[in-house]
Amino acid sequence: MPIFIAALMGAFLRMMASFVGRVLLNLGVAVITYKGMETGLEQLKQQALSAFGGLPPDLMALLTYMKVGVAISIITSALLARVFINGMNGVAKRFVKK
């Protein structure tokens, strides 16, 4: 009976090590993807907002009233969330051994 329990524990430990390794690998790839996209989208957002700086004051006031800066921020945040979710799903599917 102790041999049977030892065999079960060994199989359980191997299975958990594989699972933990996959989770850490998925999280690592997702974090790298997220940080890279966050940096790129933040730079893109800053360029878009700085491009509005050369506009006449009346047009700038209108864009501020329409909350264009907030809209750009929402769009970049949504893109970043989509990249993160797609990255997690894609990584999980690629690294699972069958």
C-alpha positions in Angstrom: 0.0 0.0 0.0 2.8 2.6 0.7 4.2 1.9 -2.7 0.8 2.7 -4.3 0.6 6.0 -2.3 4.2 6.9 -3.3 3.4 6.3 -6.9 0.3 8.5 -6.7 2.2 11.2 -5.0 5.0 11.1 -7.7 2.4 11.3 -10.5 0.7 14.2 -8.7 4.0 16.1 -8.2 4.9 15.6 -11.9 1.5 16.8 -13.0 1.6 19.8 -10.7 5.1 20.7 -11.9 4.0 20.6 -15.5 0.9 22.7 -14.7 2.9 25.3 -12.7 5.4 25.5 -15.4 2.8 26.1 -18.1 1.1 28.8 -15.9 4.4 30.6 -15.3 5.3 30.4 -19.0 1.9 31.8 -20.0 2.1 34.6 -17.5 5.6 35.5 -18.6 4.7 35.7 -22.3 1.5 37.6 -21.5 3.4 40.2 -19.3 6.0 40.7 -22.0 3.4 41.2 -24.6 1.4 43.5 -22.4 4.4 45.7 -21.5 5.5 45.9 -25.1 2.1 46.9 -26.4 1.6 49.3 -23.5 4.8 51.1 -24.3 4.0 51.3 -28.0 0.4 52.4 -27.5 1.4 55.0 -24.9 3.9 56.5 -27.4 1.2 56.4 -30.1 -1.2 58.2 -27.8 1.3 60.8 -26.9 2.1 61.5 -30.5 -1.6 61.8 -31.4 -2.2 64.2 -28.5 0.9 66.3 -29.3 -0.3 66.5 -33.0 -3.3 68.5 -31.7 -0.9 71.1 -30.2 -0.4 72.8 -33.5 -4.1 73.5 -34.0 -5.7 76.9 -33.6 -7.0 77.7 -30.1 -10.7 77.6 -31.1 -10.4 74.2 -32.7 -8.4 73.0 -29.7 -11.1 74.2 -27.4 -13.7 72.4 -29.5 -11.7 69.1 -29.4 -11.3 69.5 -25.6 -15.0 70.1 -25.2 -15.7 66.9 -27.2 -13.3 65.0 -25.0 -11.1 63.7 -27.9 -8.2 63.1 -25.5 -10.4 60.9 -23.4 -11.7 59.0 -26.5 -8.1 58.4 -27.6 -7.3 57.1 -24.1 -10.3 54.8 -24.1 -9.4 53.4 -27.6 -5.8 52.7 -26.6 -6.9 51.0 -23.4 -9.4 48.8 -25.3 -6.7 47.8 -27.8 -4.3 47.0 -25.0 -7.0 44.8 -23.2 -7.7 43.0 -26.4 -4.1 42.3 -27.0 -3.7 41.0 -23.5 -6.8 38.7 -23.7 -5.8 37.4 -27.2 -2.2 36.9 -26.0 -3.3 34.8 -23.0 -5.6 32.7 -25.1 -3.1 32.1 -27.9 -0.3 31.3 -25.5 -2.4 28.8 -23.5 -3.3 27.0 -26.7 0.2 26.9 -28.2 2.1 25.6 -25.1 -0.3 22.8 -24.1 1.1 19.4 -25.0 -1.3 16.8 -26.2 
